[in-house]
Amino acid sequence: MLGDYFVLALKNLRHRGIRSWLTMLGIFIGIAAVVSLITLGQGLRTAIEGQFGGLSVDTLTVQNKGAGFGPPGSTVIKKLNENDLKIIQEISGVDIVVPRLIRVASLEYNKISGFSFITDIPEGKEERNFVYDNLGLETEIGTLLNREDNKKIILGNNFLDTDDFDKEFVIGKNVKINGIEFEIIGILKPSSTFQLNGVIFMANGDLEDLLKIKGEYDLFIVKILEKDRIKEIGETIEDKLRRDRKEKIGEESFTVETPLQTLDSVNIILNIINLVVIGIASISLFVGGVGIANTMYTSVIERTKEIGIMKAVGARNSEIVKLFLIESGLLGLVGGIVGALIGIGGAFGVSILANQALGGNLFEVIISYPLIIAAIGFSFMVGIISGVLPALRASKLNVVEALRD
């Protein structure tokens, strides 16, 4: 008997044709938005967690706190210095402290000028190897920088594919950085940290000479001896630097972060984005529900005589209710399925475009079947709920009046 209801409901929906599809438009949009954006968010979260998982849990970062927008180091009120470096080095449990500079410089190649991020490689062997390992730097062409490599640079992988300079970057060629010539000795393999793909690396001494600075740093990478003490040592560093700078709690001119703290911050941002997406999608689903209710009310008016005939041949009120609820539920179900397919397709499309633009594999599409089933189920429930009042109205029609109409 229930199967007959489904067959009849499908016939009625097919009969309404384009009106049924337009009714489901709000459902399409809502479910597609939820599925695509949450799927991308889960993929991004997994990629970020994997990236942090590759970092050492015995490493923390101390960096300047900027005062506004701008390149690293350009909006800092009080920069990290030699005194800060000495304080951190003397803390019990600290193994290595590597000072780093990250700035923006002019780049000229093939008589074409541009700008690029530039950072330094330490000259000490232990510190240099630590940076290479920490960042996962490997060359695709050429070699990495060594201690004796003055006036030489290595480039991020994006420089292999760029058309900005109308000429391919080649090992052995010279480029001008802030007007000074440097020789290219290596180009890196693609990095999962997509920012590194567009960075220029040079020896610390060369970068200090280029920027005409000494004893001034943008961040410290701190490796500790015991990973279980990373939180304790981070708090000690923060306390000692705050006391030395005579700064109040919450008003520090620097930050101390572990990979796990950074990951927590990223997760908070992703959760907020997901909540916003769900909020927007909920509005769309509400509009879709109103559309289904409106269509079902119209259906009751159009099928008054049909309802009267059904009642005249013995159909009970509960059976009329079931028929209309099945119809409205199918609208929600089909809308949910189509919306989920659109959402998955959209997620793959955005992922491909974003990865091509960023030159990496940051955006991954991870299909969550529980999410898809939940989204379709929710859409089905929206359809049923939207059809309750029209179904009750249809069931209460008087047989004589219905046949007369």
Helices and strands as residue ranges (DSSP letters): H 2-16, H 18-23, H 25-53, E 59-64, E 80-81, H 82-89, E 94-100, E 102-109, E 112-121, H 125-135, E 139-142, E 152-155, G 157-160, E 174-177, E 180-188, G 194-198, E 199-203, H 204-211, E 216-217, E 219-224, G 227-229, H 230-245, E 254-257, H 259-302, H 304-312, H 317-358, H 369-395, H 399-404
